[in-house]
Amino acid sequence: MMTGKRPEEVWQEYQKGVSYNTGIDLYETVKKNENFFIGKQWEGVNAPDIAKPVINVLRRVVNYFISMIVADDIGIAFTPFIATEKRRKNAEIWSREVEKVIELASIKEKSRDVIRNAAVDGDGILYFYFDPTVETGQLMPGGINCEIVENTNLFFGNPHMNDLQKQPYIIIALRKNIHAVREEAIEHGMSRSEAMEILPDSEYESYNISRNNDGSELATVLVRFWRENGTVHAMKTTRDKTIRAAWDTQYHRYPMAIMQWEKVKNSYHGVAAITGLIPNQISINQLFAMAIHSAKANAFPKTIYDATKISAWTNKVGQAIGVVGNPNEAVASSFRGADMSVQVMQLIEKMIQYTLEFMGASDAALGNINPQNTSAIIATQKASAMPLELQKLAYNRFTEDYVRTLVDMISVDYGLREVQSGEDGDAKAEYFNFSEESAVELSLKVDIGSAAYWSELMQVQTMDNLFTKGVISDVITYLEGIPEQYLRNKSRIIAKLKSEREMTQMQPPQMPPVGTSMPGIGYPM
């Protein structure tokens, strides 16, 4: 029996989550981090007489972090724990289907935004859902889609535990157009007159970090997930209306994945990479602003004249200047202020250098050195990238989490689908029931690792060396070790070689004509 909750109860849980986020200063921290990342670093400063330069060190470092983490493309491999022939074949089908979902839903592209959100805000979240309106050309329409959820809109039932799959319930807050909310409610059985009672709310704007504060046509829709009888259930509500009553998704996992930049004990929110370095960024900007102000004030000489003898001074060419008395005594001179100390620019450079180095983005990592010693540069870049290994492992964990979530959703929502069996020339289409061939029964092992272009080239070179040196003498074994994309129709070539080998083995050996010798036999008598 699906219990669900009344909309007022869900709203109270939501407000409880908002209070927790406010208590840890999440909304102000995210707002400040976002402003500093995009370059709005002088917001709220009342200083009309000085320039406001932005030396955006934080953005450069975050972009470096993102590029380093996604530099190696992620490869996904499914392996059954009990490796029967049927299960190996099914694992290949599951692997292709998950890769298809990742491609069509642009999950890799959105994952880069997840890393960006984790580095700037502390957490990156992907929310997955099944869209039955997607046309796939299959017997059963529909496909899996996903969207990015801000960490200010995610609420855990137990905020002191960061394990998403162990939460008693999870609430996602969505800001949606009021007309779309009403239409969705009507689609799920609400009368039109009752749907018109759903009104926009404006209280959310007090802690919403959105740039658009006009909430006149927006309503907060809460999607609540919880576990009941071993499966995940869900419902949609507003402040006082149920948009969609509780239903059983039949999923075994919450349909979302989260990546935290740095974990915090007893909290489900992480710490962003730039939070503790904002004071450095402020100091760099302030020192640079004062240096510009000093240069403007003192770099150009000031004209000084005797005001008792010269009524007004002008720098216009050829214009007469009136004087009182002897003009030889009304001499004008220039005055130049003291130069700014060179320690100011040295301090700015040192602060930038130390900030980059302590964030793990040294000059060698960013390419700001003269490439005279290639080996030393490569070694320095590898050493400077070591602090990001923990974030790479967190990203791999995030990837494995959403892959397992996709497998769970496919096994529930896909049903009978046409799939490809075999590869290249041996490929053929067949129907596969994802609901019957459950991934749980397969006990799939999901391996996440690097699938970079250079690693594939290294594999080709290794296979070439082994074959050239005779370590591998069988040409079929050699071809099987070559990646698919480097040898077109590889399966067909291997099948042809195997067929020729079998035909050769089936033919009986030919005896030499009478009168000729055979090795080891000698001449006939």
Secondary structure, DSSP 8 states (H G I E B T S, - for coil): ------HHHHHHHHHHHHHHHHHTTHHHHHHHHHHHHHT--STT---TTS------HHHHHHHHHHHHHSSS-EEEEEEESS--HHHHHHHHHHHHHHHHHHHHTTHHHHHHHHHHHHHHHSEEEEEEEEETT---SSSS--EEEEEEE-GGGEEESSTT---GGG-SEEEEEEEEEHHHHHHHHHHTT--HHHHTT-----GGGGS---S----TTEEEEEEEEEEETTEEEEEEE-SS-EEEEEEEEEESS-SEEEEESB--TT-SS-B-SSGGGHHHHHHHHHHHHHHHHHHHHHSS-EEE--TTTBS----STT----BSS-GGG---EEE------HHHHHHHHHHHHHHHHHTT--HHHHT-S--S-HHHHHHHHHHHHGGGHHHHHHHHHHHHHHHHHHHHHHHHHT-EEEEEES-GGG-EEEEEETTTS-HHHHTEEEEEEE--HHHHHHHHHHHHHHHHTTS---HHHHHHTS-GGGSTTHHHHHHHHHHHHHHHHHS------TT--BTTTB---
